[in-house]
Amino acid sequence: MTTLKFPSQVGEDEIVPIITEEQKSRLEWQKFIDETYGSLADENLQRPQQGNYEVREIIE
């Protein structure tokens, strides 16, 4: 396990948050979302017609 330490003082107590690899991965994903969210907001994106789909028999 990789430990990332961020010592901090809270009153007279010192706290050391520990971030595991799984949490680090989640933090990296959240950072990616934060950096890219809304990046296409100014684009005029449109969904084209999806076409006609075949009608299938009902499975009983």
PyMOL Python script that loads the backbone (N, CA, C, O; Angstrom):
from pymol import cmd

cmd.read_pdbstr("""\
ATOM      1  N   MET A   1       0.846  -1.176   0.000  1.00  0.00           N
ATOM      2  CA  MET A   1       0.000   0.000   0.000  1.00  0.00           C
ATOM      3  C   MET A   1       0.889   1.236   0.000  1.00  0.00           C
ATOM      4  O   MET A   1       1.836   1.336   0.780  1.00  0.00           O
ATOM      5  N   THR A   2       0.576   2.156  -0.868  1.00  0.00           N
ATOM      6  CA  THR A   2       1.257   3.435  -0.895  1.00  0.00           C
ATOM      7  C   THR A   2       0.539   4.383   0.042  1.00  0.00           C
ATOM      8  O   THR A   2      -0.689   4.479   0.025  1.00  0.00           O
ATOM      9  N   THR A   3       1.298   5.074   0.849  1.00  0.00           N
ATOM     10  CA  THR A   3       0.702   6.009   1.791  1.00  0.00           C
ATOM     11  C   THR A   3       1.097   7.424   1.410  1.00  0.00           C
ATOM     12  O   THR A   3       2.281   7.748   1.318  1.00  0.00           O
ATOM     13  N   LEU A   4       0.115   8.245   1.193  1.00  0.00           N
ATOM     14  CA  LEU A   4       0.359   9.660   0.962  1.00  0.00           C
ATOM     15  C   LEU A   4       0.021  10.378   2.255  1.00  0.00           C
ATOM     16  O   LEU A   4      -1.100  10.273   2.752  1.00  0.00           O
ATOM     17  N   LYS A   5       0.966  11.092   2.792  1.00  0.00           N
ATOM     18  CA  LYS A   5       0.749  11.749   4.082  1.00  0.00           C
ATOM     19  C   LYS A   5       0.601  13.252   3.906  1.00  0.00           C
ATOM     20  O   LYS A   5       1.350  13.888   3.166  1.00  0.00           O
ATOM     21  N   PHE A   6      -0.365  13.791   4.592  1.00  0.00           N
ATOM     22  CA  PHE A   6      -0.602  15.223   4.608  1.00  0.00           C
ATOM     23  C   PHE A   6      -0.743  15.659   6.062  1.00  0.00           C
ATOM     24  O   PHE A   6      -1.847  15.932   6.533  1.00  0.00           O
ATOM     25  N   PRO A   7       0.392  15.724   6.773  1.00  0.00           N
ATOM     26  CA  PRO A   7       0.306  16.091   8.196  1.00  0.00           C
ATOM     27  C   PRO A   7      -0.365  17.447   8.370  1.00  0.00           C
ATOM     28  O   PRO A   7      -0.136  18.380   7.600  1.00  0.00           O
ATOM     29  N   SER A   8      -1.176  17.529   9.371  1.00  0.00           N
ATOM     30  CA  SER A   8      -1.877  18.764   9.642  1.00  0.00           C
ATOM     31  C   SER A   8      -2.113  18.875  11.138  1.00  0.00           C
ATOM     32  O   SER A   8      -2.149  17.868  11.845  1.00  0.00           O
ATOM     33  N   GLN A   9      -2.268  20.059  11.600  1.00  0.00           N
ATOM     34  CA  GLN A   9      -2.484  20.314  13.022  1.00  0.00           C
ATOM     35  C   GLN A   9      -3.935  20.710  13.244  1.00  0.00           C
ATOM     36  O   GLN A   9      -4.443  21.620  12.589  1.00  0.00           O
ATOM     37  N   VAL A  10      -4.599  20.029  14.163  1.00  0.00           N
ATOM     38  CA  VAL A  10      -5.957  20.373  14.549  1.00  0.00           C
ATOM     39  C   VAL A  10      -5.939  20.566  16.049  1.00  0.00           C
ATOM     40  O   VAL A  10      -5.915  19.602  16.815  1.00  0.00           O
ATOM     41  N   GLY A  11      -5.951  21.806  16.455  1.00  0.00           N
ATOM     42  CA  GLY A  11      -5.816  22.086  17.886  1.00  0.00           C
ATOM     43  C   GLY A  11      -4.461  21.588  18.368  1.00  0.00           C
ATOM     44  O   GLY A  11      -3.430  21.936  17.792  1.00  0.00           O
ATOM     45  N   GLU A  12      -4.455  20.786  19.410  1.00  0.00           N
ATOM     46  CA  GLU A  12      -3.208  20.220  19.920  1.00  0.00           C
ATOM     47  C   GLU A  12      -2.859  18.904  19.235  1.00  0.00           C
ATOM     48  O   GLU A  12      -1.750  18.394  19.401  1.00  0.00           O
ATOM     49  N   ASP A  13      -3.788  18.355  18.473  1.00  0.00           N
ATOM     50  CA  ASP A  13      -3.587  17.053  17.842  1.00  0.00           C
ATOM     51  C   ASP A  13      -3.052  17.192  16.430  1.00  0.00           C
ATOM     52  O   ASP A  13      -3.406  18.119  15.703  1.00  0.00           O
ATOM     53  N   GLU A  14      -2.202  16.264  16.058  1.00  0.00           N
ATOM     54  CA  GLU A  14      -1.741  16.193  14.685  1.00  0.00           C
ATOM     55  C   GLU A  14      -2.472  15.054  14.001  1.00  0.00           C
ATOM     56  O   GLU A  14      -2.589  13.956  14.544  1.00  0.00           O
ATOM     57  N   ILE A  15      -2.966  15.333  12.787  1.00  0.00           N
ATOM     58  CA  ILE A  15      -3.642  14.283  12.036  1.00  0.00           C
ATOM     59  C   ILE A  15      -2.838  13.982  10.781  1.00  0.00           C
ATOM     60  O   ILE A  15      -2.196  14.867  10.216  1.00  0.00           O
ATOM     61  N   VAL A  16      -2.879  12.725  10.350  1.00  0.00           N
ATOM     62  CA  VAL A  16      -2.186  12.308   9.134  1.00  0.00           C
ATOM     63  C   VAL A  16      -3.164  11.480   8.298  1.00  0.00           C
ATOM     64  O   VAL A  16      -3.294  10.275   8.514  1.00  0.00           O
ATOM     65  N   PRO A  17      -3.855  12.119   7.342  1.00  0.00           N
ATOM     66  CA  PRO A  17      -4.749  11.350   6.468  1.00  0.00           C
ATOM     67  C   PRO A  17      -3.937  10.368   5.624  1.00  0.00           C
ATOM     68  O   PRO A  17      -2.848  10.699   5.153  1.00  0.00           O
ATOM     69  N   ILE A  18      -4.463   9.179   5.439  1.00  0.00           N
ATOM     70  CA  ILE A  18      -3.793   8.159   4.627  1.00  0.00           C
ATOM     71  C   ILE A  18      -4.684   7.860   3.436  1.00  0.00           C
ATOM     72  O   ILE A  18      -5.871   7.572   3.590  1.00  0.00           O
ATOM     73  N   ILE A  19      -4.102   7.931   2.249  1.00  0.00           N
ATOM     74  CA  ILE A  19      -4.851   7.668   1.021  1.00  0.00           C
ATOM     75  C   ILE A  19      -4.317   6.383   0.407  1.00  0.00           C
ATOM     76  O   ILE A  19      -3.123   6.277   0.131  1.00  0.00           O
ATOM     77  N   THR A  20      -5.191   5.405   0.193  1.00  0.00           N
ATOM     78  CA  THR A  20      -4.797   4.123  -0.387  1.00  0.00           C
ATOM     79  C   THR A  20      -4.761   4.233  -1.908  1.00  0.00           C
ATOM     80  O   THR A  20      -5.194   5.235  -2.477  1.00  0.00           O
ATOM     81  N   GLU A  21      -4.241   3.195  -2.558  1.00  0.00           N
ATOM     82  CA  GLU A  21      -4.177   3.181  -4.019  1.00  0.00           C
ATOM     83  C   GLU A  21      -5.576   3.298  -4.625  1.00  0.00           C
ATOM     84  O   GLU A  21      -5.768   4.006  -5.613  1.00  0.00           O
ATOM     85  N   GLU A  22      -6.554   2.601  -4.030  1.00  0.00           N
ATOM     86  CA  GLU A  22      -7.911   2.666  -4.551  1.00  0.00           C
ATOM     87  C   GLU A  22      -8.455   4.083  -4.458  1.00  0.00           C
ATOM     88  O   GLU A  22      -9.079   4.573  -5.399  1.00  0.00           O
ATOM     89  N   GLN A  23      -8.227   4.728  -3.357  1.00  0.00           N
ATOM     90  CA  GLN A  23      -8.697   6.102  -3.189  1.00  0.00           C
ATOM     91  C   GLN A  23      -7.948   7.036  -4.123  1.00  0.00           C
ATOM     92  O   GLN A  23      -8.527   7.978  -4.663  1.00  0.00           O
ATOM     93  N   LYS A  24      -6.648   6.773  -4.314  1.00  0.00           N
ATOM     94  CA  LYS A  24      -5.850   7.596  -5.226  1.00  0.00           C
ATOM     95  C   LYS A  24      -6.425   7.497  -6.633  1.00  0.00           C
ATOM     96  O   LYS A  24      -6.537   8.504  -7.332  1.00  0.00           O
ATOM     97  N   SER A  25      -6.791   6.280  -7.050  1.00  0.00           N
ATOM     98  CA  SER A  25      -7.378   6.083  -8.364  1.00  0.00           C
ATOM     99  C   SER A  25      -8.681   6.875  -8.493  1.00  0.00           C
ATOM    100  O   SER A  25      -8.940   7.491  -9.527  1.00  0.00           O
ATOM    101  N   ARG A  26      -9.496   6.856  -7.437  1.00  0.00           N
ATOM    102  CA  ARG A  26     -10.742   7.630  -7.461  1.00  0.00           C
ATOM    103  C   ARG A  26     -10.458   9.121  -7.532  1.00  0.00           C
ATOM    104  O   ARG A  26     -11.155   9.858  -8.229  1.00  0.00           O
ATOM    105  N   LEU A  27      -9.442   9.562  -6.815  1.00  0.00           N
ATOM    106  CA  LEU A  27      -9.081  10.986  -6.850  1.00  0.00           C
ATOM    107  C   LEU A  27      -8.593  11.389  -8.233  1.00  0.00           C
ATOM    108  O   LEU A  27      -8.902  12.483  -8.705  1.00  0.00           O
ATOM    109  N   GLU A  28      -7.831  10.514  -8.886  1.00  0.00           N
ATOM    110  CA  GLU A  28      -7.359  10.806 -10.238  1.00  0.00           C
ATOM    111  C   GLU A  28      -8.536  10.886 -11.210  1.00  0.00           C
ATOM    112  O   GLU A  28      -8.561  11.751 -12.086  1.00  0.00           O
ATOM    113  N   TRP A  29      -9.521   9.977 -11.056  1.00  0.00           N
ATOM    114  CA  TRP A  29     -10.709  10.010 -11.905  1.00  0.00           C
ATOM    115  C   TRP A  29     -11.488  11.297 -11.670  1.00  0.00           C
ATOM    116  O   TRP A  29     -11.934  11.939 -12.621  1.00  0.00           O
ATOM    117  N   GLN A  30     -11.651  11.673 -10.412  1.00  0.00           N
ATOM    118  CA  GLN A  30     -12.381  12.904 -10.097  1.00  0.00           C
ATOM    119  C   GLN A  30     -11.657  14.116 -10.671  1.00  0.00           C
ATOM    120  O   GLN A  30     -12.299  15.047 -11.158  1.00  0.00           O
ATOM    121  N   LYS A  31     -10.325  14.111 -10.618  1.00  0.00           N
ATOM    122  CA  LYS A  31      -9.550  15.208 -11.188  1.00  0.00           C
ATOM    123  C   LYS A  31      -9.786  15.291 -12.694  1.00  0.00           C
ATOM    124  O   LYS A  31      -9.954  16.383 -13.237  1.00  0.00           O
ATOM    125  N   PHE A  32      -9.799  14.133 -13.375  1.00  0.00           N
ATOM    126  CA  PHE A  32     -10.063  14.095 -14.811  1.00  0.00           C
ATOM    127  C   PHE A  32     -11.443  14.673 -15.116  1.00  0.00           C
ATOM    128  O   PHE A  32     -11.592  15.477 -16.036  1.00  0.00           O
ATOM    129  N   ILE A  33     -12.454  14.265 -14.344  1.00  0.00           N
ATOM    130  CA  ILE A  33     -13.808  14.778 -14.549  1.00  0.00           C
ATOM    131  C   ILE A  33     -13.841  16.290 -14.337  1.00  0.00           C
ATOM    132  O   ILE A  33     -14.438  17.019 -15.129  1.00  0.00           O
ATOM    133  N   ASP A  34     -13.204  16.755 -13.274  1.00  0.00           N
ATOM    134  CA  ASP A  34     -13.180  18.194 -12.986  1.00  0.00           C
ATOM    135  C   ASP A  34     -12.515  18.983 -14.108  1.00  0.00           C
ATOM    136  O   ASP A  34     -12.943  20.090 -14.434  1.00  0.00           O
ATOM    137  N   GLU A  35     -11.463  18.409 -14.700  1.00  0.00           N
ATOM    138  CA  GLU A  35     -10.721  19.118 -15.757  1.00  0.00           C
ATOM    139  C   GLU A  35     -11.462  19.118 -17.090  1.00  0.00           C
ATOM    140  O   GLU A  35     -11.297  20.041 -17.888  1.00  0.00           O
ATOM    141  N   THR A  36     -12.276  18.094 -17.342  1.00  0.00           N
ATOM    142  CA  THR A  36     -12.909  17.987 -18.658  1.00  0.00           C
ATOM    143  C   THR A  36     -14.396  18.328 -18.667  1.00  0.00           C
ATOM    144  O   THR A  36     -14.985  18.500 -19.734  1.00  0.00           O
ATOM    145  N   TYR A  37     -15.008  18.427 -17.484  1.00  0.00           N
ATOM    146  CA  TYR A  37     -16.442  18.726 -17.408  1.00  0.00           C
ATOM    147  C   TYR A  37     -16.753  20.039 -18.126  1.00  0.00           C
ATOM    148  O   TYR A  37     -16.115  21.061 -17.872  1.00  0.00           O
ATOM    149  N   GLY A  38     -17.727  20.003 -19.012  1.00  0.00           N
ATOM    150  CA  GLY A  38     -18.164  21.204 -19.710  1.00  0.00           C
ATOM    151  C   GLY A  38     -17.293  21.601 -20.880  1.00  0.00           C
ATOM    152  O   GLY A  38     -17.512  22.655 -21.477  1.00  0.00           O
ATOM    153  N   SER A  39     -16.299  20.778 -21.228  1.00  0.00           N
ATOM    154  CA  SER A  39     -15.381  21.162 -22.297  1.00  0.00           C
ATOM    155  C   SER A  39     -16.061  21.233 -23.665  1.00  0.00           C
ATOM    156  O   SER A  39     -15.535  21.874 -24.574  1.00  0.00           O
ATOM    157  N   LEU A  40     -17.206  20.595 -23.826  1.00  0.00           N
ATOM    158  CA  LEU A  40     -17.934  20.653 -25.093  1.00  0.00           C
ATOM    159  C   LEU A  40     -19.199  21.493 -24.996  1.00  0.00           C
ATOM    160  O   LEU A  40     -20.063  21.424 -25.871  1.00  0.00           O
ATOM    161  N   ALA A  41     -19.308  22.273 -23.952  1.00  0.00           N
ATOM    162  CA  ALA A  41     -20.525  23.056 -23.729  1.00  0.00           C
ATOM    163  C   ALA A  41     -20.795  24.043 -24.858  1.00  0.00           C
ATOM    164  O   ALA A  41     -21.955  24.333 -25.151  1.00  0.00           O
ATOM    165  N   ASP A  42     -19.765  24.560 -25.490  1.00  0.00           N
ATOM    166  CA  ASP A  42     -19.950  25.552 -26.553  1.00  0.00           C
ATOM    167  C   ASP A  42     -20.156  24.914 -27.926  1.00  0.00           C
ATOM    168  O   ASP A  42     -20.474  25.611 -28.889  1.00  0.00           O
ATOM    169  N   GLU A  43     -19.981  23.611 -28.023  1.00  0.00           N
ATOM    170  CA  GLU A  43     -20.151  22.923 -29.301  1.00  0.00           C
ATOM    171  C   GLU A  43     -21.631  22.718 -29.585  1.00  0.00           C
ATOM    172  O   GLU A  43     -22.429  22.528 -28.667  1.00  0.00           O
ATOM    173  N   ASN A  44     -21.988  22.759 -30.857  1.00  0.00           N
ATOM    174  CA  ASN A  44     -23.373  22.524 -31.254  1.00  0.00           C
ATOM    175  C   ASN A  44     -23.512  21.037 -31.597  1.00  0.00           C
ATOM    176  O   ASN A  44     -23.575  20.670 -32.771  1.00  0.00           O
ATOM    177  N   LEU A  45     -23.561  20.198 -30.582  1.00  0.00           N
ATOM    178  CA  LEU A  45     -23.650  18.762 -30.790  1.00  0.00           C
ATOM    179  C   LEU A  45     -25.094  18.361 -31.029  1.00  0.00           C
ATOM    180  O   LEU A  45     -26.002  18.792 -30.319  1.00  0.00           O
ATOM    181  N   GLN A  46     -25.288  17.525 -32.045  1.00  0.00           N
ATOM    182  CA  GLN A  46     -26.617  17.033 -32.355  1.00  0.00           C
ATOM    183  C   GLN A  46     -26.548  15.536 -32.582  1.00  0.00           C
ATOM    184  O   GLN A  46     -25.575  15.028 -33.139  1.00  0.00           O
ATOM    185  N   ARG A  47     -27.574  14.837 -32.152  1.00  0.00           N
ATOM    186  CA  ARG A  47     -27.638  13.401 -32.372  1.00  0.00           C
ATOM    187  C   ARG A  47     -28.415  13.151 -33.655  1.00  0.00           C
ATOM    188  O   ARG A  47     -29.571  13.555 -33.773  1.00  0.00           O
ATOM    189  N   PRO A  48     -27.778  12.479 -34.624  1.00  0.00           N
ATOM    190  CA  PRO A  48     -28.479  12.211 -35.885  1.00  0.00           C
ATOM    191  C   PRO A  48     -29.566  11.164 -35.697  1.00  0.00           C
ATOM    192  O   PRO A  48     -29.628  10.493 -34.667  1.00  0.00           O
ATOM    193  N   GLN A  49     -30.421  11.033 -36.702  1.00  0.00           N
ATOM    194  CA  GLN A  49     -31.467  10.006 -36.674  1.00  0.00           C
ATOM    195  C   GLN A  49     -30.815   8.642 -36.462  1.00  0.00           C
ATOM    196  O   GLN A  49     -29.731   8.372 -36.980  1.00  0.00           O
ATOM    197  N   GLN A  50     -31.488   7.790 -35.699  1.00  0.00           N
ATOM    198  CA  GLN A  50     -30.922   6.486 -35.366  1.00  0.00           C
ATOM    199  C   GLN A  50     -31.365   5.384 -36.324  1.00  0.00           C
ATOM    200  O   GLN A  50     -30.931   4.240 -36.191  1.00  0.00           O
ATOM    201  N   GLY A  51     -32.199   5.704 -37.260  1.00  0.00           N
ATOM    202  CA  GLY A  51     -32.618   4.712 -38.241  1.00  0.00           C
ATOM    203  C   GLY A  51     -33.744   3.830 -37.740  1.00  0.00           C
ATOM    204  O   GLY A  51     -34.239   3.999 -36.625  1.00  0.00           O
ATOM    205  N   ASN A  52     -34.140   2.887 -38.579  1.00  0.00           N
ATOM    206  CA  ASN A  52     -35.207   1.959 -38.232  1.00  0.00           C
ATOM    207  C   ASN A  52     -34.590   0.636 -37.800  1.00  0.00           C
ATOM    208  O   ASN A  52     -33.680   0.120 -38.449  1.00  0.00           O
ATOM    209  N   TYR A  53     -35.081   0.113 -36.731  1.00  0.00           N
ATOM    210  CA  TYR A  53     -34.569  -1.148 -36.226  1.00  0.00           C
ATOM    211  C   TYR A  53     -35.527  -2.264 -36.584  1.00  0.00           C
ATOM    212  O   TYR A  53     -36.736  -2.056 -36.693  1.00  0.00           O
ATOM    213  N   GLU A  54     -34.975  -3.449 -36.766  1.00  0.00           N
ATOM    214  CA  GLU A  54     -35.792  -4.593 -37.106  1.00  0.00           C
ATOM    215  C   GLU A  54     -36.725  -4.943 -35.942  1.00  0.00           C
ATOM    216  O   GLU A  54     -36.381  -4.734 -34.778  1.00  0.00           O
ATOM    217  N   VAL A  55     -37.876  -5.462 -36.258  1.00  0.00           N
ATOM    218  CA  VAL A  55     -38.817  -5.908 -35.239  1.00  0.00           C
ATOM    219  C   VAL A  55     -38.520  -7.378 -34.994  1.00  0.00           C
ATOM    220  O   VAL A  55     -38.560  -8.179 -35.928  1.00  0.00           O
ATOM    221  N   ARG A  56     -38.230  -7.739 -33.777  1.00  0.00           N
ATOM    222  CA  ARG A  56     -37.884  -9.124 -33.453  1.00  0.00           C
ATOM    223  C   ARG A  56     -39.057  -9.838 -32.816  1.00  0.00           C
ATOM    224  O   ARG A  56     -39.981  -9.223 -32.283  1.00  0.00           O
ATOM    225  N   GLU A  57     -38.990 -11.168 -32.890  1.00  0.00           N
ATOM    226  CA  GLU A  57     -40.018 -11.981 -32.271  1.00  0.00           C
ATOM    227  C   GLU A  57     -39.902 -11.867 -30.748  1.00  0.00           C
ATOM    228  O   GLU A  57     -38.808 -11.727 -30.203  1.00  0.00           O
ATOM    229  N   ILE A  58     -41.057 -11.931 -30.076  1.00  0.00           N
ATOM    230  CA  ILE A  58     -41.076 -11.857 -28.628  1.00  0.00           C
ATOM    231  C   ILE A  58     -40.622 -13.191 -28.042  1.00  0.00           C
ATOM    232  O   ILE A  58     -41.113 -14.244 -28.450  1.00  0.00           O
ATOM    233  N   ILE A  59     -39.705 -13.158 -27.107  1.00  0.00           N
ATOM    234  CA  ILE A  59     -39.228 -14.365 -26.439  1.00  0.00           C
ATOM    235  C   ILE A  59     -40.140 -14.645 -25.259  1.00  0.00           C
ATOM    236  O   ILE A  59     -40.375 -13.776 -24.419  1.00  0.00           O
ATOM    237  N   GLU A  60     -40.641 -15.845 -25.206  1.00  0.00           N
ATOM    238  CA  GLU A  60     -41.556 -16.196 -24.111  1.00  0.00           C
ATOM    239  C   GLU A  60     -40.874 -17.097 -23.113  1.00  0.00           C
ATOM    240  O   GLU A  60     -41.486 -17.497 -22.122  1.00  0.00           O
TER     241      GLU A  60
END
""", "prot")
cmd.dss("prot")
cmd.show_as("cartoon", "prot")
cmd.util.cbc("prot")
cmd.orient("prot")
